[in-house]
Amino acid sequence: MIDLNAAEQQRSSEPIPDNETVPVHLTLRPGGHGPGGWLKRSRDGRALMLDCEFTVLEGPHARRKFWTMLTIEGETAGHLKAAEISRSRVRAMLESARGIRPSDASESAGAARRISSWEEIEGLRFWAVVGIEKGEGAYPDKNVLKAVVTPDRRSWSKLEQLAPAGATPSAQIPAPEPVITSGSRPSWAG
């Protein structure tokens, strides 16, 4: 007999509300293309993207996941524009995770915004604003990454980062001291 009484109740399939700010953990889903195999080829084969999975860390939506594809390179003008937007988004992820104000032009901030491979953003934890992408046809609405909250915003606070597997303290990129902000936090954060 298989007893499922101890299993969790089914979770709601409703999307997280639009504009909700949540702490997330980024997992890259390798696609086998590009340096290190971290990029995924688009369906039409004309663009390379980061396949990002975000897991909410705490609050009423803890353990919920949502996904976003970030175009990194491609052949068309639209791909190039999408790549610019994606690179800005990744920069904001680094700034949020590493406590760097977007306006900080110091040498240490510049060094903290450089990565040697896409693998370095694997496991970042940062504050994200969740959006809702309208479903098409039989596909329901779904959550996507709408924005990243950086240290210049009142709702930002430092999140604990996990050390990359096998990393030694000397191998980590130096980052400036985190900016401690005061102000409002999400109601569930206490």
C-alpha positions in Angstrom: 0.0 0.0 0.0 1.2 3.5 -0.8 0.1 5.9 1.9 0.0 9.6 0.6 -1.5 11.1 3.8 1.9 12.6 4.7 2.4 14.1 1.3 1.9 17.9 1.0 -1.4 19.2 -0.4 -1.3 20.3 -4.0 -0.1 23.9 -4.4 -2.1 26.5 -6.3 -1.3 26.7 -10.0 -2.2 30.4 -10.0 0.8 32.7 -10.9 2.5 34.8 -8.3 0.8 38.2 -8.4 2.2 40.8 -10.8 4.8 43.2 -9.3 5.5 41.0 -6.3 9.0 41.4 -4.9 10.6 38.1 -3.8 14.1 36.8 -3.0 15.2 34.2 -5.5 17.9 31.7 -6.2 19.0 31.5 -9.8 19.7 28.1 -11.4 21.0 28.0 -15.0 19.7 25.2 -17.1 22.6 24.4 -19.5 21.6 24.1 -23.1 24.9 22.7 -24.6 25.8 25.7 -26.7 28.3 28.6 -26.3 31.3 28.7 -24.1 31.0 26.0 -21.4 27.7 24.8 -22.8 25.6 27.2 -20.7 23.6 28.7 -23.6 20.5 27.2 -25.2 19.7 27.6 -28.9 16.4 29.2 -29.8 13.8 27.1 -31.6 14.6 28.7 -35.0 18.4 28.2 -34.3 19.2 31.9 -34.8 19.8 33.0 -31.2 21.6 31.8 -28.0 19.9 32.3 -24.6 20.4 31.7 -20.9 17.7 29.4 -19.6 17.0 30.8 -16.1 15.1 29.1 -13.4 14.2 31.2 -10.3 13.2 29.6 -7.0 11.5 31.9 -4.4 13.5 31.6 -1.2 11.0 32.7 1.5 7.7 34.3 2.2 4.2 33.1 1.1 5.5 32.0 -2.3 8.5 30.1 -0.9 9.7 27.2 -3.2 7.6 28.4 -6.1 9.5 28.5 -9.4 9.3 30.5 -12.6 11.5 30.6 -15.7 12.8 33.3 -18.1 14.9 33.0 -21.2 17.5 35.8 -21.6 18.8 36.3 -25.2 22.6 36.6 -25.2 23.4 36.7 -28.9 21.6 36.3 -32.2 21.4 37.2 -35.9 18.6 39.8 -36.2 18.2 43.4 -35.0 15.6 42.1 -32.5 18.0 39.6 -31.1 20.7 42.3 -30.7 18.2 44.5 -28.8 17.1 41.6 -26.6 20.8 40.8 -25.9 21.3 44.4 -24.7 18.3 44.1 -22.4 19.5 40.7 -21.1 23.0 41.9 -20.4 21.5 44.8 -18.4 19.4 42.3 -16.5 22.4 40.1 -15.7 24.3 43.2 -14.6 21.5 44.0 -12.2 21.5 40.4 -10.9 25.2 40.8 -10.0 24.6 44.2 -8.4 21.7 42.9 -6.3 23.6 39.8 -5.2 26.9 41.6 -4.6 25.5 44.8 -3.0 26.7 47.2 -5.7 24.8 50.4 -6.5 24.3 50.8 -10.2 25.9 54.2 -10.1 29.1 52.9 -8.4 31.9 53.4 -10.9 34.7 52.3 -8.4 37.3 49.8 -9.4 36.0 47.2 -7.0 32.4 47.6 -8.3 33.7 47.2 -11.9 35.6 44.1 -10.9 32.5 42.6 -9.2 30.5 43.2 -12.5 32.9 41.1 -14.5 32.5 37.3 -14.9 34.8 34.9 -16.6 31.9 32.6 -17.7 28.1 32.3 -17.5 28.7 29.7 -14.8 29.6 32.4 -12.3 25.9 33.6 -12.1 24.7 30.1 -11.3 23.4 30.1 -7.8 23.1 33.9 -7.4 20.6 35.1 -4.9 18.9 38.4 -5.4 15.6 40.3 -5.1 13.4 40.0 -8.1 10.2 41.6 -9.2 7.8 39.0 -10.7 5.8 39.7 -13.8 3.0 37.8 -15.5 3.3 36.9 -19.2 -0.2 36.3 -20.8 -0.7 32.8 -22.0 -1.5 32.1 -25.7 -4.0 29.6 -26.9 -4.2 26.6 -24.5 -1.2 27.9 -22.5 -2.0 29.6 -19.2 -0.5 32.8 -17.9 2.9 32.3 -16.4 5.4 34.2 -14.2 8.6 35.7 -15.6 11.4 37.9 -14.3 10.1 41.5 -14.7 12.9 43.4 -13.0 15.8 43.0 -10.5 15.9 45.1 -7.3 19.3 46.7 -6.9 20.8 48.3 -3.7 19.6 51.8 -4.8 16.0 50.8 -4.1 14.4 50.9 -0.7 13.1 47.4 -0.9 16.6 45.9 -1.4 18.4 44.1 1.4 21.5 41.9 1.4 20.8 38.2 0.8 23.2 35.4 1.9 25.1 34.0 -1.1 26.1 30.4 -1.3 29.7 29.6 -2.1 30.1 28.0 -5.6 30.9 24.3 -5.4 34.6 23.8 -5.1 35.3 27.6 -4.8 38.0 28.8 -2.4 37.9 32.3 -0.9 40.8 33.5 -3.1 38.9 32.4 -6.2 35.9 34.6 -5.5 35.5 38.0 -7.2 36.0 40.8 -4.7 32.9 42.9 -4.1 32.5 46.2 -2.4 31.0 46.3 1.1 27.2 45.7 0.9 25.1 48.8 1.0 22.7 48.6 4.0 19.5 50.4 3.2 16.7 51.4 5.4 13.1 51.6 4.3 10.2 49.4 3.4 10.5 45.7 2.9 7.9 43.3 1.7 5.1 42.9 4.3 6.0 39.2 4.8 9.6 40.0 5.5 8.8 41.4 9.0 
